[in-house]
Each structure stands twice: as structure tokens, then as C-alpha cells.
């Protein structure tokens, strides 16, 4: 949130301001957002190589549970905020980091899908979790990942993807490799055309590489797209 054009010291605080046109005087009110209910228990997890943060609701359970994965920003910020909200509503929520933290890859590049299977197993064996009611939620590249994991592990009984992709894409920043691997092999991606061809298409079409139209250029090859479909 920004106040008078500057980033607020406390990112959890939003300042609402109102004024009448033509008058200098106005009013403002600061609202501090809270993602985690007072009864929610939070703990750090490092189990079988999985780096995560666990949020548990009030009561012994067993509770329904959710794995939460963020997007290309890495780390645990979005996933922790979302997991805290879910725990405040009665879910055991495991925010899983998969790159961008110590002990993990530095970037979104060739992340083993089996890594998340270990996180799933952690939840299934947790005493406060109902192992028959586990879902997964992700945002952006994490939305793509959520769909992929739900298609891979039948134990996920529900899946929510915020702005996901129905096809797999390469790593970010681009390395020429897939973002994901399975059994040690890179999974097919939609944007597998040679970089030189991609640059040529951008020039021919006048499309900027930071727009949705640039992604559409990568979807012209139906064979590649079909191979990358989730």
C-alpha cells in the first residue's frame, strides 16, 4: 500500500482517504489487515527436505487440510498469508516454499514434482488432519503447479488455481529448461520454440514480450501445446 506516493512502513496497513473536490480538508482512516486468527497455531516445517510453514486452527480435529503454493515470486509470503486465512476458517494449511529460500533452488527452474508429494505425505500423516479431505491452492505459476499436482496425486480431493495456466511453461527467469520435472525428466512446456524464432515472431508481429499476446505466440504449435497440457 502507498501513502502519498510512498510505500507504507507497514505493508499490512491500508490508509483510506476521502476529500470533497475543491476543499483542502479531508479525512483518513488506517486499517490494519490481519491474516491470522488469534487461535491459529503457526510452526516452521523442515520435514524430508520440505521447507514449509504450518498453520493449524483451534481444536484437535481432524480438520480438512490444504497445501498452499505461491507463484514466481518464490518464498513463503503469499502462501503464508493465504494459509493463515484458511487456518482462521478451520483448515490445517501448509504453505510450501519451492524456491527462493535457503536450502531450495534459487529460481523457478526444474523443480521436482516429487518434492510436493513429500509435503502431501506430511499432511496425510499429521494427527490433526483428515487425510481424506486434502486440497491444494496456488496462484499464478503456483496455480499452474496446483493443477499439475492435482492431476498427479489423486489424494488431492479439491484444487483451486488463481489465474492458472492449463499448459506448462518453462522456468522463470527463462533458462531454456522446464519449470518442473517428474522422475528426473523435464516435463514438456508450451514455450519450447527456439529463442531466435521467438524473437523473430515478436519483431514480425510487433508484439511486446511482456504482454498476453506474447504468450499466444508460443501457443501456435498445436503439437507442442498438446504435449504441455495438464
Buried (B, 14 or more C-beta within 10 A) or exposed (E): EEBEEEEBEEEEEBEEEEEEEEEEEEEEEEEEEEBBBEEBEBEEBEBEEBBBBBBBBBEEBBBBBBBBBBBBBBBBBBBBBBBBBBBBEBBBBBBBBBBBEEEBBEBBBBBBBEBBBBBBBBBBEBEBBBBEBBBBBBBBBBBBBBBBBBEBBEBBEEBBBBEBBEBBBBBBEEEEEBBBBEEEEBBBBBBBBEEEEBEEBBEEEEBEEEEEEBBEBBEEBEEBBEBBEB
